[in-house]
Amino acid sequence: MNKKEYVRSWAESYKNDLTNNIMPFWLEHGWDKENGGIYTCLNRDGSLMDTTKSVWFQGRWAFICAFAYNNVEKNQEWLEASKSAIDFIEKYCFDQDGHMYFEVSATGQPIRKRRYVFSETFAAIAFAEYSKATGDRHYAERALQVFHDAQRFLATPGFLPAKYEKGVEAQSHSIIMILINVGSRLREVIDDPTLTEQIDKSIALLRQYFMHPEFKALLETVGMNGEFIDTNAGRIINPGHCIETAWFIMEEAKLRKWDKSLLDTALTIFDWSWDWGWDKLYGGIINFRDCRNLPAQDYSQDMKFWWPQCETIIASLYAYLGTDDEEYLYRHQRISEWTYAHFPDKDYPEWYGYLHRDGTVAQPAKGNIFKGPFHIPRMMIKGYMLCQEILQKMEE
């Protein structure tokens, strides 16, 4: 492998695919120019199947548009689309108690709230990235306010409905890991000590409670003191989720001049999760595993979703940048070849989201409440950026 040419070709591919395929698809078919914000329930050809709006994706789309503007090219349409979603969020997506909705109608009428604060986390990174793009500090301050609100909701007993009945206590990997990324994104535009404090706290919790060396796995659910819960739910490994966590920590290690302790933690999680997730029979990252190798019980346990592949592509590039270990470049090649052979739609723009284990298409729609313009364009933006950094390092 000519490493330099390999990395350069992927940098060009990411930028081309982002600017000529993914972003135009969502701008044409998803952007609601009448009401603001974005639709995500799109069929294979981009036709609208449902006007219900995911509040997660109002923030995710606003973030992606500004993130692409900041790091790929100064496309004014992207910035306008980001502002459209941000305005829709502010006007319609917050309840009176400050907790955000999960779904709203096309015109912003509330449909559903959930016990999560992920709507808040994605709104916060959207405000922050838009602030970076425009220099408008109001949005940086708004991002910090929403972040602090999310922290308060999580810390206030009874504010968010409990997942389990009284007496059953457990904690989840998902919110802990996402706050690493939120803190990192906000810290680029506003100086507040609570951001790094949250990042440090989240990493400490992952190390102490969720990383279980006896299984060589980062678990999704553990007891309040990290206890292993020997149930179907407690044994779940979500390899894609863990790999996403790994690159969040790699990003923080890089910002701290490749802090060895953080990098070692991230690489350990990545290596464990690759071993659990990579399907040696068919290729690709599988959805769920059981840490005792019992049958995983989730209905989609052996499927291949779009987003774990995207997170693995990013993590592989980060790991290579941080270590110069060619194993990670080889890992990038394997996941990229499988992903690009199966997920892009050869007849219409954008990617499929849901494949069977053997890589055949389970259903062809391009979006729904959970799939939209986030993991794929973020992978392409981060991939482009990381390839540029790797090339620069090769030149030094």
Secondary structure, 3 states (H helix, E strand, C coil): CCHHHHHHHHHHHHHHHHHHHHHHHHHHHCECCCCCCECCCECCCCCECCCCEEHHHHHHHHHHHHHHHHHCCCCHHHHHHHHHHHHHHHHHCECCCCCECCEECCCCCEEECCCCCHHHHHHHHHHHHHHHHHCCHHHHHHHHHHHHHHHHHHHCCCCCCCCCCCCCCCEEHHHHHHHHHHHHHHHCCCCCHHHHHHHHHHHHHHHHHHEECCCCEECCEECCCCCCCCCCCCCEECHHHHHHHHHHHHHHHHHCCCCHHHHHHHHHHHHHHHHHHECCCCCCECCCEECCCCCCCCCCCCCEEHHHHHHHHHHHHHHHHHHCCHHHHHHHHHHHHHHHHHCECCCCCCECCEECCCCCEEECCCCCCCCCCCHHHHHHHHHHHHHHHHHHHHHC
